[in-house]
Amino acid sequence: MSDLLDRLRGRGWRMTSQRRVVAQVLDGDHVHLTADEVHARAAALLPEISRATVYNTLGELVSLGEVIEVATDGRARRYDPNAHHPHHHLVCSECGTVRDVHPDRDPLTDLPARERFGFTVAAAEVTYRGLCPDCAKA
């Protein structure tokens, strides 16, 4: 059983077969699937699942704070179930591959007080961009 499934059950989220299969598809490390990829994988497990159900379920999971919606420069949004473990993203500028990264330093401590302009900063989203090993070879 996935960590996401455990979290959803712990919240008392009604676990229909469609919701369960979407959560199963999102299970794993470095999972950053588009809604269409989630639908394709979910349909392989539950052929009758509709695209609308997948989109609605993803929207609910984002609203609940159980999944993070990751936008990468005009590409389709991706869905990251690693919502409860602070991390950043490494994105391939060529193919769009996304990986979770866990730097040693907190980006909030790297922002000097003079650059905060009076803001009370609560969070930072850092995206590193470059080429993945496969695209770098091409």
N, C-alpha and C positions, 0 to 999 in steps of 0.2 A: 504494500500500500504506500502511496506517495505521501510526502510531507504535505503537499497541497490538499490531498484528500483528507488527511488527518485534521488539518486546520479547519477545513470546511465542515467536517462532521462535528468538531469541537464547538463551532459556532451555531450548530443546529440548522445549518443550511439544508433545505429539502433536497435530497440526493436522488433526482430522477436518473433514469438510464442515460439520457442525453447529457446531463450535467456531469455524471460520473465519467463518461467517456471523454468529454472535453478535458476534465481534470487529469485523467490518465494520460492523454496525449501531451499535456503540458509538463508531465513529470520528468525530472532528470536535471543534470548539470548542463549549463550553457544552453538552455532551451530558450530560443528567441524566434518563435514561429510567427509567420503572418497569419491573419485570420483564414485565408484561403488554404494555407498549409495545415492549419488546425482542422479545418473542415475535411480536407482530403484524408488526413490520418484518422479522423473520427469516423468518416464514412467507411473506411476499410474495416473498422471494428463494429460499426452500427450503421449499416447501409441506408436506413431510413432517416438518418439525421439530416435536417435541412441546413442550408447555409444561414438562413435567418436565425435559427436556434443557436448556431455556433456564435454568430455575431452578438446576439442578445446575451448569451452566457458569458462571453468575454467581457461585454460591457458591465454585467453584474459583478464579475470577479474584480474588475478594475475599480468599480464603485466601492466594493467591500474592502479594497486595499490588499487583496490577496494576490493580485497579479499587477505588474507594472507595464504600462504601455510605453514602448520605446520608439521614438520617432528618429529616423536616420536620414536626414537630407533629402526630402522629397520622395523617398522610397516608401513602400507600404509599411504601416506601423507593425511592430513586432510585440509579442506578449511574453513577458518574463515572469515566471512563477517565483523567482528568488526575491520576493518582496519584503521579507523580514530579516534579511541579512545585508547590511550596508555594503554596497559595491559600486564600481564604475563599469563603463563599457569600452571595449576595444572594437572598432568597426573598420572593416576593409572598405576602402574607398572605391574599389573596383567591383567586387561581387556582392558586397553588403553583409558578409558574414559578421556576426556579433558574438563576442565572447565576454564573459564576466571577468573582471580583474579586481584584485583586492590589494591596493597599494599600502605601503607601510605607514604613510602619513595621512592625517586627516586634512582634506582640502580646506576646511574652515580655518585651520590654524595657519594656512599659507596665505590667507587673504589679510593683508595689512589693515590696520584700523583706519588709516587715511583713505583706503579704497572702499570702505564700507558705506561712506556717505550718510552716516547716521542710521543705516539699516540695522536691525537686529536680525542677523543671519541665522537661520535655523537649519538649513540643509544646502547641499551642493550636489549638482549633477555634473559629472565629468565624463566626457567622451573623448577617447583617444582615437585618432584616425591614422590610417596607414594602409599598407598592403599586407594581406595574409600571405603565408608561404607559397600557396598555389598561384596566386596572382603575381607575386614577385618573380616567379620563375618564367612566366609568360612573356 
